[in-house]
Amino acid sequence: MFFVFATLMGGEAGPVDEAEVVELIAAARVGNARAARRLYALHVTKLYRALRPQCASDADAEDAVQAAFVDALSHLSRYSPHEGARFMSWLVTLGLNRARKGRRSSQRVESVDDEALRAVVDHDAVNAEDAALKRRAVLAALATLPERDRQVVSLFYGAELSADEVAEVLGLSASNVRKICERQRKALLEVLKEQTDE
C-alpha cells in the first residue's frame, strides 16, 4: 500500500533523518531560510499524500499543505519533539486541522461513482492521462472508507507515520491503527484489483 500511495499519490519521498530535521528546526527557528526550505522539501510530499484523501480536490489539499507549513514554520518555537514522535506527526496534525477547516467551508469529500473506479487502466500505462485515472481511482476507493479509517490509512501509508504516531495524532490505540490498516488495505487493494481486471 505504501507503493500505491507513493506511485499514484505523488512520487517518492524517501526516509527522513530525524537528526537532520532537529538541526534544521533549530536553524529555522533563528531565521535560516535555507533550513526552512529544506524542512519543506523533506516533508511536503508525504504531507500531501496524507492530506489529499481528506480533501475534496487537489487544490484544497495543496491549500491545506501550504497552510500547515505556514503554521509550522511561523510557530516553530512552539514545537517540542516528543519521545517516539517525529516532526512529521506535528505537521500532519496541523495539516489535518487545515483540511477540516477547508472541508467545513466546501462541504464533504466529493464522492466518486463506480464509473470513475472502472476507469483504472493497465498497470503498464505510462502516460499522464492513465496515471491521472489511476490516481482518481485510488482517491475514489479511499473516499468510500469511513472518515476515521481514511485518516488512519492516509497517515500510515501516505505520511508514513508509525502506528504509534497515527494513534497519537488521532487519539486511537496503536493496535487499533494496525487493525484498521490491515482491514482497509485488503479492502482497497481488492477494489483496485477489481477495477484493473475490468
Secondary structure, DSSP 8 states (H G I E B T S, - for coil): -HHHHHHHTT-------HHHHHHHHHHHHTT-HHHHHHHHHHHHHHHHHHHGGGSSSHHHHHHHHHHHHHHHHHTGGG----TT--HHHHHHHHHHHHHHHHHHHH-S-----HHHHHT---TT--SHHHHHHHHHHHHHHHHTS-HHHHHHHIIIIIS---HHHHHHHHT--HHHHHHHHHHHHHHHHHHHHHHHH-
